Every structure is written in C-alpha cells, then in structure tokens.
Amino acid sequence: MNIEQQYIDLYDQQKAVICKHSAEAMNLLRPDAFSHFKTLGFPTKKLEKYKYTDVSKAFEPNYGLNLNQLQFPVNPYEVFKCDVPNMSTALHFVVNDAFYTQSPTKAGLPEGVLFGSLKEMAKTHADIVKKYYGKLADTSKDGVTAFNTTFAEDGVLFYVPKNVIVEKPIQLVNILRSDVDLIANRRILIVMEDGSQARLLICDHTMDKVKFLATQVIEVFVGKNSVFDLYELEETDVNSVRISNLYLRQEADSNVLLNGMTLHNGSTRNMTQVTFAGEGAELNAYGMAIADKEERVDNNIFVDHAVPRCTSNQLFKYVLDDKSVGAFAGLVLVRPDAQHTNSKQTNRNLCNTSDAHMYTQPQLEIYADDVKCYHGATVGQLDDDALFYMRSRGISQTEARLLLMFAFVNDVIDTIRLDALKDRLHMLVEKRFRGNLGQCDNCSFCK
C-alpha cells in the first residue's frame, strides 16, 4: 500500500463524519479536492518546487486524526500566558485544528470585523466564506493543499470590512496537544476589504512529546489601498512537522508585510504564493530561520508580477548549526505587461559547521523590458576578521560568535512594524542562540 492509500480509504469510510463536523461551504470543496489528491498524491522531490524536501515521507508514520472533533483536556488560557508585553493583543487559540471557542473574555473588535471559528462563521456568514474559501488555494495544483482541503473541518476566519482599521493587533496561537501521534489540518481565511488595515501574529507551539504533523493552508485577500501585516513565529520541537501553504492576492495600491520566523522546530516546509492583481501594490516578505541538531527549514516563495508598477522585496536569512538543513527557493515572475516592476530578492546564510547544509535557488523570470529587478544569495561562515577584532578587545570567543550571529539576523527582525513584538523577538533570538529553549518565561509548556 502506498502512503496515500491509507488516507484515501479513510476518507471513503469517514466522509460523512468529516462533513458532519464541518460546514457546507467547506464541504462543497471536498469532492474535487479528494479527486485531485488521488491524482496528485503527496509531493516528492521529483517535483521542482519540492526538490529540497520529500513531503511524502512526513506522512509515512501512523498518525491519528481527530475526525470526531473530540475535546482535548486543555485550557490554553491557563497554560499559555506569553502575550507579548506592551502589545496588548487580542488573544485567540486553535487547539490542533479546531478554533477554541471557550474564551473567558470577548476581545472588542470594530463593528463588522469577524474573527473566529471558520466552520461556525460559514454557518452565520455563509456569503463571505463561500465567496472566498478555496478561491486561491487551487487543489488541482498541489497535493498538500488538496489533502488539507479534503480533511480540514475547522479553522479561522478573519474578516475586516471596507475602510475599517483594527487598531489592536490580533494574536492567534496554534497549540498542538495530543497523547498519541496526530495530524492536524488547519485552515485560515483572511479577507481585507478595500481600505482596511490590520495586523495578525500567528504562533505555533507544542505541548506534548508525541509526533505531530500540521498541514496548514492560509488564504489572504487584500483589497485596494489596504494594509496588512502577517507575522508567523514557530517555536515547536524536534518531533513536529509543519507543512504550510500561504496564498496571497493583492489588489491595487495595497501594502502587505509577511515575516516568518522559525526559532525551534523539527521539520518545516513553508510555501508562499503571491499574485499582484492591481497596479501599485507592494509586498515586503521576510524570513528568518535558526536551526541546529537535525532540524530542517525549507522556504519556497513565488511572486507573480502580473500587472504593472508593483514592488516586491524579499529578504530571507538562515543560521544553521550541527547537522541542520536549510533551503530557500524563490521565483519572481514578471509578465509581459508588468512594466515598471521593482523587485529585489536576497538570501543570506550562515553555516556554522561543516555538517550543516544550505540549498539556495533565487530565480528571476522576466518578460518585460522596463523593470528594476535584482536577486542574490550567499552561503558562508562567520567573518574571521570580525571575530579576531572582537577577541582583541576582550570579548570571549563564544560571546563574539553570538554577537555576530545576532547582528546577522537583526535586519530581518527590524522589519517588524510592531515595536513590542520587535523587542520580544530580539530577546527570544538571543535566548535561542544561547541554547536556552525556554522560549516564553510565563508559558508553562514552553519552559
């Protein structure tokens, strides 16, 4: 039996259960998604955009799926207390792949703004969910997206109406909690109508030492003149696998900041696909990964300049130690009509041991002549001259290395447009480099 067959059989046997615990808007997409999954299967290294990570192997272990949406014995508000100081976020949780609805307090949001369970919102606001759900995440082109769409029963909807500004940042914490090896299939739908503004921080954590596999599909629609910041912070453990596909569509004069940071993990594969659908849009995409032991971080980004006068900036940095593996593949496509495109793509990497490996593949594909496009990549080690200079001024070898590594990733952290979060990340990155795995002092399952 191949890897896919067990999941094909499971869906055939349990599709009524899956649909029962979800909503119509999500169920409508399952038949096609299932058909596409049977055709595509899980991605392997034979596919160009998956050449650095064999995703199919991640599904080989015998995982459980919580198809009946049984409640896990956890109150995240009791065990998770690391709301970023001074940021005063509106705090929400997803436990495995279900939105945690038993919030002790309801965070005040502007009128018309929706944030909550995707399956419940699909019942009360079916017009919104049906209009946007599954419209960017094409199940016919990616096996993980097809698998997620087939099995996802819940998730999160974040909807901001036209010209509404959400002043308070929103923090969504994904908690993986189980007594047995588990697959969690998360879904996030974000809709920013014209002229709206919001900021969302997503954090990933694990509570238990079992094996976790999290698939995640995020769809983001950003309307004209809208401003949206999305920050993702992964602090899981060596037993976790994360496979995340993010699809983003930007309309005219919109501004989006993406910042993904992996501080601790097992194996991570992030895919980002961006389409410029209106002139004057701007994307700033940044990423940072710190890995040691045998951790793996693979980022793949595709930016489609389909219209003129758009700007995209990318900066991804990796610091690899021990036998860790990093990968970055980025493709910027400038279509024939996309004149006056401005694009910059940079990947910088440090390999601190001879056993650490980095694979980098920056790419430009340009079919317009009036553009400004740049890409570049480097892989190296810490500067011996800089180390010698610091040692000559009384700084120890260990401290000098830490300072240089911190300086190396600092420009990624400084792109954060929330001062409180920026300060928090400076502290967390320093702790990570010093080998302190207690990411959050006030969080009982991070100590």
C-alpha positions, 0 to 999 in steps of 0.5 A: 500500500502506498502512503496515500492509500491509507488516507484515501480509504479513510476518507471513503469510510469517514466522509460523512463524519468529516462533513458532519463536523464541518460546514457546507461551504467547506464541504462543497470543496471536498469532492474535487479536492479528494479527486485531485489528491488521488491524482496528485498524491503527496509531493516528492522531490521529483517535483521542482518546487519540492526538490529540497524536501520529500513531503511524502515521507512526513506522512509515512508514520501512523498518525491519528486524526481527530475526525470526531472533533473530540475535546482535548483536556486543555485550557490554553488560557491557563497554560499559555500566558506569553502575550507579548508585553506592551502589545496588548493583543487580542488573544485567540487559540486553535487547539490542533485544528479546531478554533477554541471557542471557550474564551473567558473574555470577548476581545472588542473588535470594530463593528463588522470585523469577524474573527473566529471559528471558520466552520461556525462563521460559514454557518452565520456568514455563509456569503463571505466564506463561500465567496472566498474559501478555496478561491486561491488555494487551487487543489488541482495544483498541489497535493498538500493543499488538496489533502488539507482541503479534503480533511480540514473541518475547522479553522479561522476566519478573519474578516475586516470590512471596507475602510475599517482599521483594527487598531489592536493587533490580533494574536492567534496561537496554534497549540498542538496537544495530543497523547498519541501521534496526530495530524492536524489540518488547519485552515485560515481565511483572511479577507481585507476589504478595500481600505482596511488595515490590520495586523495578525501574529500567528504562533505555533507551539507544542505541548506534548512529546508525541509526533505531530504533523500540521498541514496548514493552508492560509488564504489572504485577500487584500483589497485596494489601498489596504494594509496588512501585516502577517507575522508567523513565529514557530517555536515547536520541537524536534518531533513536529512537522509543519507543512504550510501553504500561504496564498496571497492576492493583492489588489491595487495600491495595497501594502502587505508585510509577511515575516516568518520566523522559525526559532525551534522546530523539527521539520518545516516546509513553508510555501508562499504564493503571491499574485499582484492583481492591481497596479501599485501594490507592494509586498515586503516578505521576510524570513528568518530561520535558526536551526541546529541538531537535525532540524530542517527549514525549507522556504519556497516563495513565488511572486507573480508580477502580473500587472504593472508598477508593483514592488516586491522585496524579499529578504530571507536569512538562515543560521544553521548549526550541527547537522541542520538543513536549510533551503530557500527557493524563490521565483519572481515572475514578471509578465509581459505587461508588468512594466515598471516592476521593482523587485529585489530578492536576497538570501543570506546564510550562515553555516556554522559547521561543516555538517550543516547544509544550505540549498539556495535557488533565487530565480528571476523570470522576466518578460518585460523590458522596463523593470528594476529587478535584482536577486542574490544569495550567499552561503558562508561562515562567520567573518574571521576578521570580525571575530579576531577584532572582537577577541582583541578587545576582550570579548570571549570567543563564544560571546563574539560568535553570538554577537555576530550571529545576532547582528546577522539576523537583526535586519530581518527582525527590524522589519517588524512594524510592531515595536513590542513584538520587535523587542520580544523577538530580539530577546527570544533570538538571543535566548535561542542562540544561547541554547536556552529553549525556554522560549516564553518565561510565563508559558508553562509548556514552553519552559 
